[in-house]
Amino acid sequence: MYNTNELKNKINQWKLTLPWITPYYAIKSNPIEPLLQDIINGPYGTFDCASKGEIQMVIKYGVPASKLVYSNPVKEEKDIYFAKNKGVLITSADSIEELIKIQKIAPQMKILWRISIVEENPEQMATLFSGKFGDDMLNIDAAHKRFKQIQKMKIQLHGIHFHCGSAVQGSSSFGKAIDLAQDCMRIGRLYGHKMELLDVGGGFPTGSIHENAINALKKTQNDPLGYEVIAEPGRYFSANSCSLLFRILTKRIKHGRLCYHVNESLYHSFNCLLMDGISFENQKDQFYSVLNSNESQNSQISNQSDASIFGMTCDGADVIAKNITVPTDMHVGDWLCMQGMGSYTVGPKSIFNGMKSTTRVYQWSGLLEQQNQSSSSIAIKQIF
């Protein structure tokens, strides 16, 4: 269930907090049509695309190529041809081989050089990028050497790109990332590179952006170097914009513990537990009220107990939560509703075991609209 007001509120928060930075929505975090349409119809309408498929996804809605950044430092040749033919101008690279590839196929593209940022507090991050992406700029001398090398190739860079790592709580590495990026912008210009665009990537939280990140990013506001600043937020816009409704398939006692099997799984919408650092373990306040189909108002949950929630596949590791507090009186056919399920839930879904889930997306504007279903109850997560 997609809440259009939640997305619009986050866009307004961005405008108030980081008005000089243009957010290019990272499609991979949630590609559902109503969310994309709200981005398109909003004040920015800009997108971070990582593939031919994502470029196609937004172009079919009439988004001009000038509103896209092809932000993948490793691309197939045929996809570069496609992006060039569609008029996409901004892309990234982090290796000499990628530069050669782009220069040969699409020399008119404006290339941002992606630098590696070693994440602070890596144990708290859902996804680390420094081990896979980005040029390792270990010191100032390395930056001079790299930009001089690219100059000798007669390739002109147009800016710098970085990504601080991905986590629900956001990254704490923006400070050092900005410092290094500004050094690279300054040094790059010494070797004839335009350095007119700084892409600060993702790494933004699901909730409010932390003050330390805001203060770090403010160093790019009215920087005397003079350049445009963009970002690639995904979960910041999408995470709390969606609630997931799923159904109880069976109820049982196993090893003395109450267990529920549901029509979702780690291979479907709950993939966010695997790739986005989400956890429901030992949560006692996930569900706080019940809405019955024959009632007009929520009622408080009277009895609760600890239980396990299992996914629907035949994989024994498909466990959504080993221990979570749930209403005791739930039955087969009842529906559960979990908030904050908009990020990395729809995109990574598979058809493992030949099973599908969440085939319908309902759009609403802040009030839960009851459906005339025979299902007896809905448990609603408190919104934080």
N, C-alpha and C positions, 0 to 999 in steps of 0.2 A: 504494500500500500504506500503510494508516493504522496507526500505532503508538499504541495507547491509552495505554501507559505514558509515552510522551513527553509527551503532553498533561497527564496527571495530575501528572507531575513539575513541569511549568511552573506548574500551578495551585498546587502546594505551595510552589514558589519565590515566587510572588506573595504568598501568605499570610504567608510568613516576612519578605519584604522590605517589602511595603506593606500591612500588615494592616488599616489604617484606611480603605483605599480599596476600594470594591466594583467589580470589573471586569465591565463589560457587554461580552460578546464581540461584536466587529464581524463580523457574519455574512458580509459581502462578501468577507472575506479567504479564507474556505473554507467553503462551505455543505454539505459532505457529511454524510449522515445519521449515521454512527457518531460523528463528532466532535461534532455538535450534541447527540446523545444523551448523550455523556460530559459535556458542559457541563451539560445538564439534570440529570443524576444526581449532579453534583458539589456542592461546598459553596455555590456561588453560584446557578447556573441563571439568570443574567441576560444579556440580549441588547441590543445596539445594532442597531436596525433603521433602514434608510434609505428604505424603500418599503413599499407595500402588500404586494408579493410577499414581502418578507422577514418582515413581520408574520405573514402567512398561513403561512409556512414553519414558524415555531416554535409558533404557536397550534395547528396541527394535531397537534402532539405533546403538547398539554395544558399548555403554558406559560401561566400566567396573565398578563393584561395588566399587572399590577403589577410584573412582572419585566422589562418592556420600556421602552426609551427610544426615541422616534421622532426620531432625531438627524439630521434633514435640514432645513437652514434654508430650503429652497425646496421647497414641496410643491404638488401639484395639489389642487384643491378636493375632488374625489371621493375622494382618498386620505385627506384630513383627516376627511371624513365617515366613511369606513371605520374609521379608527383610533378615532374617537370612539365609534362604535357597538360596537367591540370592547372598549372600556373603557381604552384607552391614555391615560395622564394626562400624561406628560412629553414635551415636544417642545422644539424650538429655533427661533429666528428671528434674522435679522440685518438686517432691513429693516423700515421702517414699513409698507410694503405687506403684508408677510407677517403682521405683527401684526394688521392690520385683517382679513385673511383668516381667521386663526385665531379672533379674537374674534367674528367673525360666525358661524362654523360651530361652533366648540367652545370657548365661553367658559370652560368648566370645566377646560380643559387648563392645566397648569403650564408656563409658557414660560421657557426659559433663553435669555438674550441672548448670542448668539455674538459674541465680539470677535476681531478680526484680530491675529494674531501674525506679524510679519515674520520669516521663518526666518533663523537664523544659518547660515553656510556653505551657501548655497542650491545651490552646485555639487555638493554631496555628497548632496543630497536626491533621492529618486525622484519625489516628488510635492510640489509647493508649493501651499498652500491660500490664502495671504494675498492673492493677486491675484484670487481668485474669491469667497472666503467671508469672513465676519466684518465687523463694524462697525469702521471705522478710528478707533480711539480714539487720536488723536495726542497728547493731553495731558489733564490733569485737568479743565481747563475744558470740553473736549469731552464728557467723561463726565458732568459736571454738566448740561450742556445737553441731552444725549440722554435722561438719566433723568428730567429735569424735563419734557421733551417727552412722554415716554411716560406720565408721571403725569397730565398734562393730558388725555390720551386716555382716562383712567379705566381703564387697563390696568395690572395689577400683575404685575411680573416675579417669578419665583421663584428665579432664580439666574443664574449665568454659565457659559458654555461656551466652550472654545477648542480648537484643534488646532494643534500645533506643527510640522506637516509630517511627511511619511512617508519613512522610509529604513530599509534593512536594518540599519544600525548604530545606528538610533535618532536622535532629535532632541536637539540641544544647546541648545534654546531654552526649556526648562522654567523656568529661573530667572526670566527677564524676564516670561514668561507668568504665572507665579504672582504676581509682584509687581503686575502690571497687574490681574489678576483680583481680587486682594484689595482693591485700591484701588476697583475697580468695585463690589464687594460692599458696601464701606463707604459709598461715595457713594450707591449705589442705595437703601440703607436710609434715607438722609436724605430721600428723596422717596417714602417709603412702600412701597417694594418689599421683599418678604419676604427675598429673597436667602438662601434656606435650603439651596441645593444648588449645589455647584461640580462641573462636569464637566470634567476635565482632558484629555478626548479621547484620541487615539492618539499615535503617534510613538514607540512602544516598539520596541526592537530584536528581532531574531530570537534572540539569545543572552541573556546576563545583562544586567539593567538597569544602566547605568553609574552610578557613585557620584555624579557631579555631578547627574544627574537625580534620584536618590534623595534627595540633600540638599536639592534645590530643592523636591521634593514634601513633604519633612518639614515645611516651613513651614506646610503645611495641617493637620498633625496637632496636635490640641488647640489650634487657633487660638482666641484669646479671642472672635473674632467669632462662633464657633459655627455650624457648617453641616456638612451631610453631603458627603462627597467620593466621586465615582464616576469611572470611566475607561472608555475604549473600546478596549482592546487587541485587535488582530486578529492580525497576523503573529507577535506574541510567543507566542501560544498555538499557532498553526497551522503556521508555517513549517517547523519541524523535526519535525512530527508525521507527515509523509508523505514517502514515497519514490516516485519515478516509475520504472516499468519500461516500456521501449519497445524496439522490435525493429528490427534492421537489415534494410532492404529490398534494398539493393544496395551493392556495394563496387567502387570503380574508382580509376584514376589519372587525374587531370585537371590539365593544366599542370604535370606532374611531381609532383603532391601526392596523397597517399592521401586518398580521400574516401569518406564513408559517407552514404547516404540512409536516413532512419529514418521510422517510422510516427508521427511527432509533428511539430509545427511551431510557429512563432511565433503562428499563428492559433489554436492549441489550448493545450496545457499550458505551452508555453514562451512564452506571452504575458507571463510574469513578466519576461522580458528587456526587453520594451517598457515595461511600466508599473510595474515594481517595482525597477528598477535592478540586476537580477541580470546577471552576466556570467561566462561560462566561458572567455573569451579568455585564451590563453597559460597556462592552468592545467596544471601538470605532475603534480599529486597527486590529481586527481579520481577516478581509479580505482587501486585498490591490490591487489586480489586477484580471483581467478576461482573460481567455483563451477560445476563440471561436473555434469550431470544424473546421471551414473553414479558420482559420488563423494559422500562424506558430509562432507568438510571442504574449506574454501577452500584454494587454493594461491596462492602468490605469482606475480605477473605477471613473466615472465622477459624478454620483449622488448617494448619500447614504441617508438612513433614518433609524430611530430606528424602531425595529420590535420585535415581539415575535416569537420564534421557538418552536413548539409543537412536541412531540413524536407521534408515530403512534398508540399507544395502546389506549384503551377506558378508561383508568384511567385519571381522571381529573387532577391528580397531575403530570402527565407525561409531564412536561414542561422543555425543555432543557435550555431555556433562556427566561426570561420575558421581558428583554430589552437588545438588542444588535444591533449595527449598521451594516447594511447589504446593498449590492447594491440594488437600488430601482427597477432596470429593470429586476429582476429575474422572471422566469416564471416556470410553471409546466413542469417538465421534466428536468430542469436544475440541475446540480450537484454542491454541495458545497464540499470543501476540507478543513479539519482542521488538522493542524499539532499537534505533541505532543500527539497523541492518542494511544500510544503503551502500556500504563501501566494500568492494571486492567480494560480493555475494552473487550478483547476477552474471558478471563477466566470466568468472572462472568455472561456472557450472559445467559438469560433464554429463554423459549418458551412461556412466558406469553401471553395470548390471542391467543395461537396457532400461534404466529408470529415469524418469524426468520429474521435475518439480517446478513449482511456481510459474505456471504458464500464463497466469493473468496478473496484470498490474492495474490496480485501482488508483485513481487520482482523487485526492480530497484536499480540502482547504483548512484543516485544523481541527475539525470535529469529526469524531468517529461516526460514520454513517452506518446504521444497522442494515443488515441484509436479512431478508426473510428466508432464512435457512432453517432446516430442521435441527441443526447443531444446537446443543443446549447451552454452552457457555463459552465466553471468551475471557481469558486472563490478560490484563493489560499491564505492561511494564511502566513503572514510573519514569517520567522524562526528566533527565538531569540537565 
